[in-house]
Every structure is written in C-alpha cells, then in structure tokens.
Amino acid sequence: MATAENIAGNPNALDAAPENSNALRARLQQLISNARALTQPQKIAAAAMLALAIAFIAGIVLWNRDPGTAVLFADFDSHDGGEIISALQAQNVPYSMSKDGRAILVPKAMVHETRLRLAAQGLPKGGIVGFELMDNQKLGMSQFNEQVNYQRALEGELARTIQSLSSVAGARVHLAIPKQTAFLRDNEKPTASVMVQLRPGRFLDANQVAGIVHLVSSSVPKMNESGVSIIDQHGELLTRSPDDKNRSELDPAQLRYIEEVETALNRRIDNILTPIFGRDNFRAQVAVDIDFNQVEQTAETYKPNPSPDQAIRSQQTIEQQTRDQGPQGVPGALTNQPPVPAIAPITVPPVPATGPGGQPLTNSRSAVLNYELDHTIQHVKQSIGQTKRLTIAVVINHRNLQIPGGEPQTLPISDDEITRITGLVRDAVGYNPARGDTISVTSSPFAESTLKPQYPLWKDPEVLALGKESLPYIMTFIAILLAYFAIIRPLLRVLMPPPPPRTDGKAGETEREMEPGDGYDDAIVELTAEATEEDSYEKRVERARELARSNPKHVSELLKEWMGLNEEGGRK
C-alpha cells in the first residue's frame, strides 16, 4: 500500500506504470479499489462473465480431451453385441460405440474387470453354440430334435476348434449325416463342408488344410477324408481330390517357390552391386524357368562284344556219329528188326568202319560258346524343381560427375566396367552356359521420379490429416481468444481504465504514461536540479493539503482504505 508521503509527493502514483514492485502493488491496489467501487449488480455481472469465460474454456478443453476409454470387445457378432450391452447396462458400466460400430469402448480402469465379469456370464459366445446346447434339454423332446441339437452342437464345437488356428478369423461347419439303416446297400457315408474366413494376408498351406480335413473326419463316425470339402471366403476350393492332383494345373506352391527363387537371386545381385553403385542407381531382375515335371527313367545297356581273351561264361559241345547200314537180309519181317548191340568196345579215336558193302559212318558236331557281357541297368528319378534356365537383366544408371567450374554431367558406364559387372553377376547367380542361361547388363540414364498428383490445398490428404490432428488445439486457442476479447478484456477496461492525458505546461502538447515495450526502456532520463532537490517535510504537507482541497473524494477513499472501512462505513 502506498504511503501518504508518496501520494502527497506524486499525485499520479496510482495511475502510473513504473517498473518497480511498488508500482505493481499500486496497480493491483487500484484494481481492487475499482472492483470495490462497483455496485452490487455490476459485481454479479462481472463474476458471471468471468465464470462463463472459465466454463467456456474448460468445456472446450474437456471436449477435445481424450476420454480415456479402451476397447472392450471388437469384431463381435450382432447377437453377442446386444447381450454385452445389456450386461453392461445391468452392471451400470458406462460404455460407448466406436465410429464404425465394430467396437465397444469402456473406461480404461474398468476394462479388465468388465471382461472377467462378462466371461463369467459366457460372453461373448462368438455367435456359435456348442455342446452347451445340450444342457437345456426339455422333457418330452422328440428323437429328431435331439439329433438336430446334437448335430448343431457338433458343428459349433468343430467351428470353434478351427477358429483357434492363427490364420483363421472365422469358420462355419455344415455336416450332412445320413440316417442309419439296416440295409448295407443303402448306407451312405457322412460328408462335411467347411467355410473358413482367413485373416488379411494369411493363407492355409497344404499341411494345415490336411489337418483340418483330418480333424473333421475324425470327429464324425464313418466319415472319410475324401468327404470333407473346405473353401475360403473368396469361394476358392482348398481341398483337392486325387483326380484333381493328377491334372496339369498350376499349383500355388509352385508359383511361390518360383517367386522365392527369383527373390533370392535378386537379393544376391543387390548385395554385390549396392556397395559399388548405391541402392538407387541400378535395377536387376531375374527370370527363372523351373521344371516341375516328375521324370523316372530306367535304362539297360549292353556294351559291344568283348575280345576272345575275356572270360567265357558257358561252353557246350555236342558230337554224334551215325552209320547208314542200308538194306540187309531177306526181305520180309526179319529184315525190319533193330540192329544187334555191338560186342566189342568203341575204339578211340574211332576207326572208320565200313558197313556191309563198304558204307562209311556219318559224324555230326555242334558247339555253343557264351562269353560274359557288360550289362548295366540304371533307374533315375529326377527331383522336382530343377532350374532349366536363368535370364538376368541389369540396368545401371549413368554416373554424375561434377566438373570443376562447370555444370554436372552424366556419363555412361564404360565397356570395361560393364564386362566386369557382368562377370560379378554371373558368379553371384551361378551362371551356367550349358543350361542356356543369358545375362544382359546395360547402362542408361534413369528418369526422374514421378511427381505426386497435385491436389488443391483443401483436398490434399496430408493437409487434411494435419488439420484433423490440430483441430482440437485450434479450437482451444480460438476459445481462449474469444473469452479474452469478449469477456476478460472489457472487464479489465472497466476495472482499470486508461489514465487521462495530462499537459506539461506547453501549449497543445500532452504527455502519456510510458508503458513497458513503448521503446523507452533504454532511454536516458536526465532530471533537473529542482526535481533532484529533496523535498522538505513542510513542502510535502503543503502538497497533501492542496490535494485534499482539490480532490477531497480521493482523499476520503484513501483514508477509508487506511482505516479498513467499507462503503457502508463498517469495518471490513
């Protein structure tokens, strides 16, 4: 609080804005005195305006604030969603729906507790009923209804088991179980149809499909694996019969294998050329021709006839002698009898004998000689996926050279360097000329990168995304500005009006108080001798009396303030 001597010595001390702490306290004192000088309706109006400004700013800040919610369940069935909302309403748990309506949001602090409570109630069920359907069997239910419920429960349990696979987001199982009969010729095998909804970017390989088929066929009595069909959400058949496997169609696994081989070879070229030219200064592509035919070949080879000095496998010699005796004896029955056996032994070497009438014997000899031959039997089964041919294409960007004192120039790669790069690429990919592989390396300037499509400023996706992110902050700033210029600033002008202009004795020349930032912070002020002369006590008292005579109202308010009295004359 300012003292009487300060006020008497400087009548404008309350309206001035000096740079010391006493002036700040004086300014605050003026604000308090002006607020107290307001009437009761003015005070109520000022308080209401200030409260309205604070409430407006707080409302904008809270509206833009993150509500602090988390996802309770997402991608749920519509039936499960209704039951979950009913359970949350019964438990008085606040909830909200996401903008797309596919998720239920609850406060973060209640997420885990709410999930446990709903799990105790069996929610969410996933839209699939299992063997819990058999828990509520009614008395007097027909055998047909019992069979239908059992089939529904079995389908639900199989669908739940298939959904537990990491690649499967949803599944439905349809069982066709024929009615059992006593006639064997009328018995039919049950069949099953499975529809799986795969997660984005996932697929089922042949082993996983075979596992699902085996799971379903093993869960239903008398069901064969050939009776199970599986399709995905796009209607593509995932299971194939033996007849389908024998057809000459493209196999997705073969296409993936070709892509993997080409990717591996491209990676090899990239690894060897990146340190030389940089990542963006060359492009390489490899085309692989792979043979997926299954070939089995059996060959039996005989070498040419061996020389006589080689081993003899077998030898057989046959000699035979016959004698032509001619007609003998008296014609008749006695002459047709067989000859009498010889009494004397056969001499070796045989002595040419002559029969009656001098007829010689007939000799015959035959020989069979078998040599050991080289015999080769070869059975060859070629492996699947052999590389038949490689085709490699590499293009290299021109080099950028900066000539001293000139503009940058682009020069093509020299022939010697292209030959060297060709050799490196050949060694990297396993080039084989006997296989018919080809390689092409060339140098060419690269085109400039394609410019992004030009959008108007109000349609630019980046600008729109930035606007959405900064919209809460902009609205908060606008709310603060509106509250300041519409409420706070007029209120401050009422409580702290600007000081009236004053004259310093010169005609037509006025002075105003210097505000901080007016450009006079570094000004050099020289005081006159009269200003620097110390006032005596009598002069100060005389100025205080003159102030009381000229402005008695201000003096009375000041005295009341010193004495601690309010406007009604009572103590504060």
Phi, psi and omega in degrees: 000137180289147179273169181291326181293320179296318180292318179295321180288331182220099183295333182264024182292329181286331183266345182281163180236072179287173187262010180255173183291329179297323179292324178294320176294323178295321178297316178296323178296322177295320179298319180292317180295321178293324178294322179288334180286347180290153176284169182297316176297325179293320178297318179296319180294318179296317179296320180295320179294318179295318178295322178296320178296316179296318179294323179295314179294317180296322178296318178296317180296316180291328179292325179273356183279148176297125183293348179075040179252160179225162182284124176275305176217147179223155179054049181261163177287151182298322178295317177295323179299318178296318179292323179294316179296320177298319179293322178293321177295322179292330180267003180057042178261121178293138182216165176208161180257148176290169183296325179274356178073017183253005181216148175253127183251139176226165176304145184301323183290346185247006185297304186293319179296319180293322178298318179295320179296316180290327177295326176295333177269003179079027180245142355277151181275347180081008180073008183236131177260142179244216182289354173293345175296335181278355181284336184248054178281132181270149178290134180088011179290139182288163179295327179296316178296323178295320179293321179294317178296321178297319180293319177298317180295319179294319177298318180295318180294320177295320179296320178297319180294320180292325179292341179288349176291144185294331183271352186254123177269329179203157182208150173224138183237131177240121181255135174246096183255110181289159179285135182288142180226160181279346181269126184293325183291339181263359181289132178240146180279142176289153179230166182216146175234130184236130175244122181246140175253110185276150177289156181301130179081003180253160176208164179254126177277180185296323180292321178293319177298317178296325177295319178295318179299315180293323178298313182291315182293330180280343182272344181245128180298141175063021178262132177268157179294332178291346180269009181251127178240137181233132175230160177258185184292345177267003180081013180275131180284124182266337179262146181230142177278165177303327178293323179292327181292333181278351180283149181273079178238161178289136179258130178302326179296324178293320178296320177296324179294317177299317180296321178294319179295315179296321178296319179295318179292321176298322178295323177297316179295319179298319182294330183269336182260340180298315178296340184271312187248345187095159187292324187260013183252011176204159176222138182224140177222140180235129175249128185244129174257111185247137180264116179258012179286141175264115185241127172239129186226133177238127183232135176240118189240134173243131178280168179297165182304134182284168177287160185297338183279003178278175187293141176263128182280316180204152180216136181221126180236134180233126174241144182212133177240136178227151181238130179261100185279337180076184181285138180218158175074187182280132178302137180146202185286331183288334181284346181268008180278154180293157180292155180282138179302148181288144181267318182277144179293159179283129180277146178241128351293153184296141178270123180306120181256152177239139179275186177301131181088004177077035181270127180284165175279157179254121179255140175223139181218135178225143181224138177238123182235119180249126177262157176282122182255152174281118184236122182238128175243122184236128178242117185239131174235111184282144180285156181276142175089030177281142180281123180269325184197146175241139175230117185242134177230128180229129175238134184242137180287152176295151179279143176261120181242134178259111179275131180301127179077011181222183180276153178294143181234155177249128181238142179288164178286139181290162180294323179297320180289324176296319177297320179293318179294322178299318178295320178297316181294321178301314181292331183287323184262356182076054182294134180227105181293333179294338180275351182089020180292147178230149179219140181224122178237125182221164179240133183205145177290138179277145177285157178293152180296141181295129180290150177291148178300136182276123178249152170299158185301323182280353177246359181294124182300323180293319179293320179295318179295319177295322178295320179294323180288323183269357181300315179299321180291322179295318180295322178296318179295318178297320179296320178295318178297316179298318180295324181288310185284333183267334187235304189290314183296314175300324179294320177294325178294327177289318183281328182231079179292151178295148181292145178290149178293151179228157180255150179254016178103343179270142184293129175072010183241126181243160177237149173232158179289146181276123177270152174297132181095005179280357181099004181254016182292326183259011183287145178264119183254126177251126180266145177284171180294325179294325180287325181277348179291134183284128178289144176274170182294322180295321179295321179294318179295322179294320178292323177297321178293318179297322177294323179292323179289323183277329183220073183291335182293316180294324180293320179294320177296323179293320178294321177297320179296319179295320183279353178075035180258149175269188183292331181276358178094001179267168178288147177284000000 
